[in-house]
Amino acid sequence: MKKAVILLSGGLDSATVLAIAKNEGYECYTISFDYGQRHRAELDASKQLSTAFGAEVHKVINIDLTSIGGSALTDKTIAVPESHEEGIPITYVPARNTVFLSIALGWAEVLGAEAIFVGVNSVDYSGYPDCRPEYIAAFETMANLATKTGVEGNKLRIETPLIDLSKQAIIEKGMDLGVDYGLTVSCYQADEHGQACGECDSCRFRREGFKQANISDPTRYRF
């Protein structure tokens, strides 16, 4: 069976990506990162989602990105904004996708996987530079230049099935594939029980997506 490594944060988008990969017949190996993020409840969510979709292996990799800071998600002295920011928001974590994809690439090579799935999408595209199609294409090129697997002709693909989809379309796709969004945690400042703030950009985009899809929002809010 063909194998894929799935970057699984425990949020809405990555849960949908896992369901897509499973539906496409991949043997799924999920990977999450404990990087010092505020919203650590997402790690519990990723474990539950991996079990729900029958992932072969679920790994949690420890990387302390608080040591460099520079983001509201990794530096508790920087507040998570509760109004939309223009340009690159302070919730951008410097080089996070490059770090995560690089480690996923190493595991994919060990496994003999042919693809890495990541949930970058058009909502993030507007603010995060490491969610752009150009970035993904460049990383895929690098991946096939920098690995034994790639040099020997076994090309690896970076799959981004959500990149052109709205939150509404992502939710509708996930519902068709049986995703239980009640298991997911998307909030940038979710509490230890996974309850969402309801105010950050991630909460607003998520809530609006369910509204547009005319689907009851299963998110657990603190208030």
Secondary structure, 3 states (H helix, E strand, C coil): CCEEEEECCCCHHHHHHHHHHHHCCCEEEEEEEECCCCCCHHHHHHHHHHHHCCCCEEEEEECCHHHCCCCCCCCCCCCCCCCCCCCCCCCCCCCHHHHHHHHHHHHHHHHCCCEEECCCCHHHHCCCHHHCHHHHHHHHHHHHHHCHHHHCCCCCEEECCCCCCCHHHHHHHHHHCCCCHHHCCCCCCCCCCCCECCCCHHHHHHHHHHHHCCCCCCCCECC
